[in-house]
Structure formats: structure tokens, C-alpha cells
């Protein structure tokens, strides 16, 4: 049982690898032996992260991708397969949150959140899933949120809806692709301190409201999400599919 979390010989694709959570997950997967493809819209920060992965003795590839464009996602998969013979792990760690009151939320911005968080997750799952179906194996980990299950009176109508869709998509793909030994799960954190959330957390009232709902008394850091992701990426979770794992400091206990 000592090699349950060993990822040597595995190839992982981390979409959104330039973000705070994505970078932590990419480096964590590399620490446990995986070769890692990091993708995001901007190539320059990805190259730096790829260098960090190579410094750990693993292979790495940086690819620019626009997750809402089907052709861009297909090109990402094509470049990955050209560089590596298989894709064993997909982590969808990209995301967008726009906070505005529901009654005045501009529909264009609503759609932007839905496109990146839901459409983007779907397109990446579909494109990589085709490869995994041919292989008859694979692990897909979607980054969801406790907000996919619980609402929040803090202007998150679009974000909560998008993550609820990610949860349902995760369960549905798990059902559909189990016959191919493609396992699909999600990690759902409470609020994580990253560049995306730091402006909101700088508001003392908002920060206090979020912290008061977390029994452990703090919000998450990117490193807090690594362990659950490693579990779902490794053979330790070979009989786990369709699950939403809450990494939330106890938020969902009450």
C-alpha cells in the first residue's frame, strides 16, 4: 500500500495552471512523480511554472489555451498527445468570479462566468475524455466550490450557478464514463486566498463574514487543495467516482 499516491509514469494536464490554485496543484502532482502539462490563456507565467516542475526532475509542457473555444481546447489536447503518449489525469482548475447583486447582474458578465467555469470545464472534460476513453483509463478532477451546493448573500449568483452546474456535470460524466474506467470527481473548497479572491477579502466586512462561517476559523490557501486532488488523481481513489469532496474547513457541516 506504500505506493498508493505514487504518480510516476503518469501525465497530468492542469488547466488554469497559472492561477494560484492551479500552480499549487501542478507542483503537487509533480512532487508525487507526474509529468505535468500546464495550460492557461497567457503563456509567459506558464513557462515559469513549467521551469519549476522541471527543477523537480519531471517533464513539463506549457500550452496557451482559451477554454471557451472548442478549437483551442482541441489544439491543447493535440499538442499534449504529440509530446506525451497518454493523458492520465485532467485537473480543471480555471475559474472566474464576478460579484454583483443578482437584480442588477449584467447578462454579458453572467454569461462570461458561466462560459469560463461551466462551458470551459465541459469542453476540457470532453476533449480529454475522448483520449481517456480510448485508453480505457483516466482520472478527471474538476475544481468546484462549496458554492455549488450552498448559496451566499454576497453577490455570487453567477458563480454559485456555474459551480452547481460543474457538480452535476461531474456526477453525470462519472455515470457515463465509468464503463471506460474514466473516473470523474470534483474538489470543492471554501473561499481560497488567491489573486482572484484577494480584492474581495480585502473588504473587512466580507472577510469577517466568510471567516465566521468556517469552523476552523480561516479561509483556505492553495496548498490546502493539493491533498484531496492527489487522492483523486492517484490509485488511492480507484473506487471513487462521481463525488464532490469538500475541502472547506467545516463550512458544509452546518
N, C-alpha and C positions, 0 to 999 in steps of 0.2 A: 504493500500500500504506500510505500515511501515515494513513489513517482506519480502520485495522483495528479499533481499540479505541474508536472513536467511538460513543457510545450516545445521541447527540442524537435526540430524537423517540421514544425507547424508554420504556416504562413498566415499572418493576420492582416486584415485591412481595417484601418481605423479611419472612418470618415469623420471629418471635423477634428483631425489630429493636431491642428494648430491652436485649438482652444485650450483653455485651462484644464478642463476635464479630459479632453481628447489627448493632450500631451501626457498627462499623468497615466492614462490607460495604455498609451503606446509604449511608454518607457517601462511600465509594469509588465506588460506582455513580453517585452524584450528581456527583462530581468529573469523571467522564467523560461527563456530559451527560444521564443518565437522570433522569426524574421518578420519585419513589420513594414507594411506599405502605409504611409501617412498621406491623407488627402485633405484638401480644403480649397477654397477659391484662390487664395494667394500662395504662390509657390515659395517666395523667399523665406517666410518663417518655417515652412515645412522642411526646407533644406537644412536649417539649423537643427531641427528635431531629428531628422534622419542622421545627421552627424553624431548626435548624442547616442542614438541607437547603435550606430557602427562602433562607437567608442566602447560599447558594452560587448563587442565581439559578435554582434548579429548583423545580418544583411538588412538593408533598408532601401526604400524607394519612396521618393516624394512625387506626387502627381496632383496637378491642379484639376479641380472638378467643380462644376456647378450642379448641385444635387437636384435642382428643379428642372434641369434639362435632360431629357432621356438620352440624347446622343452623347452628351458629356459624360454621363454615368456609364454608358456602354463603352466609351473610349477608355475610361478609367479601368474597367474590368479587362479590356483587351490588352492594355499596357501591363497590367498586373500579370496576366497569364503569359505574356511574352517574356516577362522577367522571371517568373516562378512557375513551376509545373502544376500548381494546385492552389486553391484558397480554402483554408481550413476554418478560419474564424473571420467573421464580419462584425465590427462594432460600429454602430451608428451613433456617433457622439456629437453630431452637429445640432445646432438649435438656435432659435431666436425667440426673444420675449419682448413684446411691446406692451406697455402698461398704460391703458386709457380707460375711462369709465365706459361701461357697456353701452349706455344710452347714447353716447356720442362717438363710439369707436368707428373710425373711418373704414369703410368696407375694403378699400385697397390695402390698408395696413393689416386688417383682419386676414385677408387673403394671403398676404406676404408671410404671416406667421404660419398659416395652415400649409402653404406651399413648402416652406423650408422644413417645418417639423414633421408634417404628415406625408405630403407628396414625396419629399426628399427621402424619407425613410422607406417609403413604399418602393420607389424606383431603385434604390440601392439593394433592398431585400430581393426584389425581382431579378435584377441583373446578376447579382452574386448567387442568388438561389438557383438559377439555371445551371451555373457551374457546379454547385454542390449537389444538385440532383443527378447530374452526370457522374459525379464521383461516388454517389451513394453515401455521402457523409458531409457533415459541416455543422458549425455552431454559429448562430446569429444572436447577437446581443444588442437590443435596442435601448437607447437611453430615454427613459420615460421620466416621470416625476410623480410625487405624491399628489400633485395637482391633476393628474389623470383620474384620480379617484375622488378627491375632495375639492370642493370649491374654496375660494378665498375672497373675502371682501376687500380686495386690494387691486382692482382693475385688471384682473388676469383672465377675462372672458375668452379671449382668443387662445392664449397659452393653454389654459385648462382644457379647452375643447380639443386642441391639437394633440395633447398628450393622452386624453381619453381615447382618441382615435388610434394612437400608437399602441395603447394597451390592447384594444380589440383586434387590431391588425396582428399583433404578436400572437394572441391566442388562436386566431384563425389560421395563420400560416403554420403554427405548430401542429394544428389538426391536419392540415392539408399535406404537409411535407414530412410527417412522421414516417410514412411508408418508405421514404427515401433515406431515412436516418439523418435527416436535417433537423436539428433541434433549434427552436426559436424561443427566446426568453427576453425579459427586459429587466433592467435595473432602474429603480425609481427612487431617487434621492429626495430629501427635502431641499431647501434652497442651499446652493453651493456657492461659496465665495470665489468668483472669477471676474474677469474684466466685464463680462456680460451683466453680472448682478451687482458689482461694486457701486455703481451710481445709486441704485435703489437702496442698498444697505447703508449708504452714507446719510440717508434720511433717518435721524434718530427715532422718530415715531414708528416708521416702517420696520426698522431693525429690531426695536423692542417688541413690536407685535409679533414678528416672526420668531424671535428667540423665546418668547413666552409660551409658544405652542410646542416647544421641543423639550421633552422631559430631561434630556441630557444637558440642556442649558446652553447650547451653542449651535450654530449652523454648521454645515459640512464644509470640508476642504476637499479639493480634487483627489487627494490621496485616500480619502475615506471611501471612494468609489472603486478603488483598484481591487480590493479583496473579493468582493462579490462578482466582479467582472472576470477575474481569474478563475473563480469557481465555475462560472458558466462557460468559460472558454476551454476548460480542461476536462479530462476524463472523469474527474470527481463528480461531474454532473451528467454522466451519460444516461441517466434515467430521469432527467429533469427536462421537461419541455412545456411551453405554454404558461410559464409562471412569471409573475411580476414580483421581484424581490425588492422590498422596501428598505432602503438604506437611509433612515430618516431620524435617527436619534430618539425614536419612540413616538413620532408625530401620529402615526396611524393607530396607536393604542387607545386613543380617546378622542 
